[in-house]
Amino acid sequence: MAADSLLRAVLRRKVEFLRHVRQRRAQYSTKPPTAGEQIPTPGNVPNLPFWQRLGPLTRAAFAYARAQRKRPYTTQVATSLVIYFFSDISAQRMGGKDYDPKRTVRSLIIGSISSIPSFKWTLWLSNNFNYSSRILSLGTKVVVNQLCFTPIFNSYFFGMQAFLAGESWKDIVERIRVTVPVSFVNSCKLWPAVTAFSFTFIPMEYRSLFAGVVAVGWQTYLSFLNRRAEDGKAIEQAAPALAAKAMEAEPTHKHSTALTMAPPYLRTRPALSAALRPLAPKPRFQSFPRRPNSTTTPTTTTTTATPTEPTKAAVVDPSSLSRRLKLSAYATALAAVLGVGYYYATDTRASVHQYLVPPLLRTIFPDAEEAHHVGTAALKGLYETGLHIRERVPEYPNGPLSVNVFGKQLLNPIGISAGLDKDAEIPDPLFALGAGVVEVGGCTPFPQEGNPKPRVFRIPSVDGLINRYGLNSRGADAMATRLRERLRKFARSVGLTDNEVLNEEGTDGIPPGSLHPGRLLCVQIAKNKKTDEKDVNAVIRDYVYCVDKLAPYADVLVVNVSSPNTPGLRDLQATEPLTKLLSAVVDAAQQTKRKTKPRVMVKVSPDEDDDTQMEGVVEAVWNSGVDGVIVGNTTKRRTGIVPKGVKLIDDEPKILHEEGGFSGPALFDRTVNLIGRYRKMLDGYALKSQSDKSPAQKVLFASGGITNGEQALRVLNAGASVAMVYTAMVYGGSGTITRIKSEMKEKLADKSA
């Protein structure tokens, strides 16, 4: 019994000790206690933020956040309509006139149109200028928002108000001129603080709501300013007649009479005027015709200066000085806005090149080929005037994306496929977009029109294109003329001769084709449609003619035997005719009169994908001495084009079955598969070579369905040296190359971390 009692006492003490330890651990643990471990009491329940303890308001805020995440655009439009409705009601009440429903309708139209662009701007500003220094990031966001968004939005607001009111273009411009400088200056008193507070304390999903609440007051001010401008304009128009009538009644007091006719908004609402001090221009009564006073003698028109009364010329007009200072301030602000706007609009990172320009082109130009020509002409014209879009992210020879291709160290492995610049009109603007490789063409020996129009069709639901151009070309002579003139301009700019540039003498190894360090220019060549594909010798003459004309100005010659829109062209991919053709092209390229001979690649179809066909291409490549293969081109197949869960709309099902080659993201998986298989076959053939020295590895370029950085890395890891894009630029805009490279860098950084 004594032993049992002793054992129970020990166990009781042990249980109490363990309970005490458990309580102490629960007290100091950072993990949330499980059920039953601790009873919540007022002393241990953590305090919630104030905005989460507002009951119905908190629930409403959570509901708004859910709607924002689920349907952001719909939520933004609805929010803008509410904001503009209340701001217009408030502005009309401040105006002191009867309620005008037409003004409210105008405000709602303006708000609905601007809601989504404003939302996208906020998102863009949130995702950019995020530096290690929080103060620097916040200051940059505030400055960029104030200099870029504010004047553009205010110009849109007042311009649309005047336009919807039915005013002429001259009056619209005058309205903007009068109101925007005033609103811009006054916005500097409010919106920098609002922007800073929003990006510092407000969660992302509530920023538009917070800005909207503040904007009710701000839009009230803008609407009031707009109404004041309308009233001032009406009084200015009536002022000459009123002044003439006043001069007839009391000619000796015409100036005092005119001053009594000043706009009412300059004499009312002193509280608002003191707070905002909008500086609208007064009616220019000094421009009224000054008639001589009939009751005044000639002697009274001459004034004599006295020591205590200086002449009029000696008096400094404070209002004139103030106007000059304001004019200088506005000119400085306008110059700053134009400078920042230019810097933004010409940067490939600007979101307008992805979200605004491509949809706008598709809307304005339903014909895809017409949109293509407009885009090409725009890039060419902007480049010639120095206003072209360019990549401002610096690249270095040994940077994270640098790659060695054909003995040249390229700055990056992203290229632009042929078709975007068919006639070598814009290689330099395309290089400015950041591409490491640009392929121009295809070029035929003699000019040909191609297939009848329409011949290019969009399928936006799958970001796809179908084209049956049929290798429309201006001919090899015309392309050679453009490339020769381009080289001569470059030679003159660096003080060298044409031959010195071609032989890379004094150019620090700049390729004579691209004329840009760390980049390559590929020129694609093909046969004319009328040349019989069964006559191999005639086909060879077509390709050799192109080589003779274009080889001096190309870093790489690309032999196109894969276009689906030229009858019989893909038949040339058979081993025997392909070997003869490629051997002739290689021999002609070796005769090029320059120090470094252009490399030769062959572009193959993604549809010839069984092992026998691919092995025949590989054998022809090795036997002919070709330097590499571009895999692949557009496809004639229509299976697997539409992903599961995607429904084609409108005429897209019909367009999908149009004759021609399809290109788009649906080709990516096939491209990765073909790259891996070609890499394996080419390397395997090299191992079986009986030559004394190990042959150089053949280069692979990947083309087909690449739209982002992750996909580019996948094809590079599969064995390609360059990832080429085309359709991705049609839907992604001028910033596609920069965006892909940025995503690649992020992926590489994540892997190395």
Helices and strands as residue ranges (DSSP letters): H 2-28, G 50-52, H 56-70, H 72-95, H 101-127, H 134-144, I 145-149, H 150-164, H 169-187, H 191-201, H 204-249, G 251-253, H 254-260, G 264-266, H 270-276, G 285-287, G 298-301, G 312-314, H 318-345, H 352-355, H 357-364, H 368-385, E 403-405, E 408-410, E 414-416, H 427-432, E 437-443, E 456-459, G 460-462, E 464-467, H 476-494, H 498-502, E 520-525, H 536-550, G 551-553, E 556-560, G 569-573, H 575-590, E 599-604, H 611-624, E 628-631, H 652-656, E 661-663, G 665-667, H 668-687, E 699-703, H 709-718, E 722-725, H 727-732, H 736-752
